[in-house]
Amino acid sequence: GDRAGAGAGRSPGAGPAPQAGALPPVVDRVPTRDRVVFLTYDDGAERDPRFIDLVRERRLPVSLFLTDTVAGPGYAHFARLRSVGASLQNHTLDHPALRGLPYAGQRAEICGQQRKLKSRFGVRPRLLRPPYGAYDTTTLRAAADCGIGTVVLWRATLEPDGHLTYTDAPHHLTPGDIIAVPSGEAPTLSLAERTTRLLGELEERGLRVGRLEDHVGRAGPPTAPDEHGSPSSPSGD
């Protein structure tokens, strides 16, 4: 899974706006009046069958950002998750830190995973999460050319022990926050257990899980991002 390191997961800095539609926006939260947050799961390394039951029973509109080299062997697991309402999105073919790579290499990673997800599941992802939260303007160009509409970071991380950490203040969940759930390295709690604990916290705060794909298109015009992310950030992969 991806772990937010120095510089990763913060809101992109405002700069001169590119031409409308030129580059996809980068979001770690979504401006919304709805009392929703967004649950996003990375890589696909943890294949907990109880998580499928939880998504089905609670009708959770989760987004799964899949890396082919990790998720590929779990085709049937992710097909079942999709059948109970999860969306499948792009997390590159091989999980490299994209920032600083040449355009051709970034395009191969992003478009290649678009093709894999289309052939495996019949889906055309509109969302990309760059590994480690590391990206640059070349990433955005390649993403746009591969059909990506939004680059998705995160403001909160659900840790392997079930606790939340934050990239910036406030250090509690607020409406519109995007929560990343990295694949745990020998996690204390299973994926279903961590998610169940989080759902309890959401209920206490009067929040529910929203479908990210239904909200990112309303996030407003893109702003020019800073060169962003840290390839040296720790990761579970």
N, C-alpha and C positions, 0 to 999 in steps of 0.2 A: 504494500500500500504506500501511498504518498504521505510524507510527514512534512508539515509546514516548517520550513527553516527560516533563516534570516531573510527577510524580504519576500517570502512566499506567502501568498494568501491575502495580502493587503489589497485594499482598493487601488485600482490603477490611478496614477496621478493625472490630474486634468491637464490638458495641453491643447494646442490648436487642433480642432476637429478635422479629420480627413473628409474627403468628399463623401457625401451621403452614400452609404452602402459599400464603400470601398473596403473597409476592414470590419471584421466582426467585433462587437463589443466584448470586453472582458469584465466578468462580474464575480464578486464574492458574496454579494447579497443582492436582493431584488427590491426596489422601492415598491411597496404595496400597502394598501390599507387593510388587507385581509390579515387575520391573525394566524398566519401560516409560516412554517419554516420548511426547508427542503432537505430531504435525506438522500445522500449520494454515496454510493459504495464503489470502491476502487479495486481494480485489477481482476478480481474473480478468483483469488487463491483459496479463500475460505468457502467451502461448499457444504454448508450446514443444512441438512434436509428440513430441520425444524424452522429455519428461516423462511422457506417456501410456505410452510403452513401458516406462519405468522403474517406474511404478506397477504395471503389469501384471506385469512380469518379477519384481519383488521382492515383489509382493502387499502393497503398502504401504496400510494403512488410513488414508489421509489425509483431512482435512476441509477443504473449500473454502468459504470465507465470501465469497459473491458479492454484488456491487453491480450492480443492474440496468443502470445507465447505462454501466458499464464492461464487464460480462460479456455483456450482452444480444446484441451482435453476434456473440459466439462460441458461440452455442447448440450447434452441432454438436461443437465441441471439448469442452465440458463434458458433453454427453451421452456422448461416448466415455469421458471420465474416469469418469463414474458407472458406465458399463458394465464398467469394469475394477476397480471397488471403492471409488472415492472417494465420500465423502458430501458433499452440497451443503447449505450452511447460510446463514443470513441475515446480510447485512452492509449492509442498508438499500437503498432505491431509489436514492438520489442522493448518498450519502456525506457527509451533513452532520455537524457536531459536534452531537450531540443534547442535551447538557447545557444546561439553561436554556431550551430550546424549550418551548412550551406542549404540554399533553397531546395535543391534536388533531393537532398537527404531528408529534409523535413517533410517535403511533399510525399516522398515514398512511404514514410512512417504513417502519415495521416491518411492519404488516399488509399494506401495499402490496407489499412484497417477498415476504411469505409467499404472496400471491395469484399474483405473477409466477412464483415457483418452482413452485407447484402447477400452473399452466397450462402452463409450459414443460416441466417434467420429471416432473410427477405426484408431487412430494415435498412433505411438510409438515415443514419444519425445526423442530427443538426447540431449536436453539442460535442465539444471536445474538452477534455481535461488534460493539459500538458503534464507529463510526469514531473513530480517534485514541484509543481507550480512554476516551472522554469520555461520562459518563452521570450521571444523578441518580436520585432516587427515582421521579420521573415516568417515566423510561425503564423502570424495573423494572415499574411499574404497567402501562404500555403494552405492554411485552413479554409480561407475563402474560396480558393481555387478547387478545393476538394468538396465543396458544398456545405461547409460548417457555417452555421449562423451565429453561434455564440461560443466564446471560450469561458469555461466555468472553473473558477477557483473555489475558495471556501473561506468562511470566517470562523468556523468552529470545527474542532476535530473530536470525534468520539474515540477515546483511547482504548487500548486493549483491556483495561480494567473497568471500563464502563463510564469513566468520568470524562467530562468535556474540558477541553482547553481552547483558548481563543487567540486569534492573531493580533487583536487590538481591543481596546475598550469599546463598549462596556463588556465586562467579563460575565455576561449572562446572555441568554438567548433573547433576541428581539425579532419582531415580525420581519420576514424577508430574508433572514439569515440562511446561508447555505452551509450545511453540516457535511463534512467529509468523514467517511468511515473507512479507514485504511484496513487492509488485511492484517490481522493481528499476528505477531510472531509469538507463538505459544500463548495465546491470550488467556487471561485469568477467567474470562467469561466467554461463552460461545457467542456467535454472531446474533442468534436469536435472543440470548439473555441480555446482551448489551443493548440491543434494539428495544427490548421490552422495558428495560430500566429507563432508557431515554424517553420512551412514550409516556411513562409515568411522570417524568419531569415536565414534559410538554403539557400534560393535562393540568399539573399544578400551576403552570404559568398561563393557562387559558389559550394554549397554542395547539395547532394541529398540523399534520403533514400535508403540504400542498404538492401539486404536480408541477415540477420545475418547468417542463416544456410548455405549460399553459401560461407561464408568467414571464419568461425571459423575453418574449417578443414585445412585452409592454414596458421594457426597462428604459426606453428612451433612446436618443441618439448616442452612438459610440463616442468615447473620448479617446484621444491618442494616448496609448499606454506608455508608461516608463519601460525601459529595458528592465526585465523583471525576472525574479526567481533566482534560485541559487543551486547550481548543479551539484554543489557539495552538501546540500541538505541531506540529513539522514533519511533513509527510506527502508521500508521493510522488504524491498525486493532486491 
